[in-house]
Amino acid sequence: MTLQEQIRANRLRSFIVVFGFVVLLLVLGGIVGLALDISLGVFALVIALAYGIFGLVRARSLVSRLTHAEDLHPEAAKPLRRLVENVSIAAGLPVTPEVRIVDDAAPNAYAAGLRPTKSYVGVTTGLLATMPQRELEAVLAHEVAHIRNRDTYLMTIATVFAGVIALVADIGFRSLAYGGGRGRRGGNVLVLVLAIVGLLLAPYAALLLRLSLSRRREFLADATSAEILNDPEAMALALRRLEADPTRVRYADASTAHLWVESPTDRVETDRQGVMALSGLFNTHPSIDARVAALEEAGGFRLPEVLPAAYEPFGREHGLV
C-alpha cells in the first residue's frame, strides 16, 4: 500500500471514529434525559456544544499555555526557522508554520493548529541540545507531516469531543447526586443503574476513541517524514535517541500528550508484571520499537544495536542553547 493510499484509508477510519464520538455524545445525552429529565438532557447537550465551540476557537492558545511554548522574535533562532521552512517546502505546505520554543530539558516537539495556514511547531530546548541536524530535521518533518495530513485539526476535534463527553457525564452525576433521579423516574431502579454505568464508562470510551486516533497517526507521520526527506533512517535514529533520553517534559498533561513526537505520559515507572499491558491500553503513542520496526521494514535497513554517538547537536552548533 502506497503512502497516499494509507493516508486515504486513515481518513476513512478517522471519519468513522469521529462519527463514534458523535454517537457516544448523543447516547450520553439520551441517558441523562431518560434517567433524569428530557429537558436536562437537552440542556446538557447545549452546554456541551457551547463548551466545544469555545474549545475549538481557543485551542491553539490553550495548547501554548499548557505546554509553556513561547513565541520567537522574528529575528531569533534563524537557523531553526530555516530548517522548518525547508521541511515545509519539501512537504508542500502553503505556509511555513510558526516556531515556538518550550524551555524544557526533555527532547521533544509537537505541532498544533486547526489549519495548515494557522499552525505552529513547538520545539523544546532539550531537543535542540540533543539532536544533530539530520535527526532534528526528521523530527520537524514528522510534525510538519501532522500538519499536512490534518492530524492537528482532527486531534483537536477529538480532544474537544472527549472533554465535552466528560462534561455531560459530570452534569449527569451531579444531577443524580442531588436527587434528580428520584423524581419522575423514582421507581425505576434499573434505569438509574444503567444510567450510572453509562455515565461512568462514557469518558473512558471517549478516551479510547481519542487514543486510537493518535496511535494510528504516529505511524503515518513517521512514514510521511521519511517520504518528505527521503531518509527513513534519520527518523528511526531520532526515535531511538528520544527513547534513550530519561528526562520527561515538565509540563506533561494528559490533554496534550498525544501531540508530542514521543508522549511524555507513556513512560512506565515500574516493570512489575501486568503494568505494561494495562498501561499500554491507554498509551497515546505506539511503542518506539514498533515505530522503528515499521521504518526499518519500509526503508530496508536495520539500526545497529548500539545507538551511534551523535554529531554536534544542532542547537549548540548554531548557538541556540
Secondary structure, 3 states (H helix, E strand, C coil): CCHHHHHHHHHHHHHHHHHHHHHHHHHHHHHHHHHCCHHHHHHHHHHHHHHHHHHHHCHHHHHHHHHCEEECCCCCCHHHHHHHHHHHHHHCCCCCCEEEEECCCCCCEEEECCCHHHCEEEEEHHHHCCCCHHHHHHHHHHHHHHHHCCHHHHHHHHHHHHHHHHHHHHHHHHHHHCCHHHCCCCCCHHHHHHHHHHHHHHHHHHHHHHHHHHHHHHHHHHHHHHHHHCCHHHHHHHHHHHHHCCCCCCCCCCCCHHHECCCCCCCCCCCCCCHHHHHHCCCCCCCHHHHHHHHHHHHCCCCCCCCCCCCCCHHHHCCCC
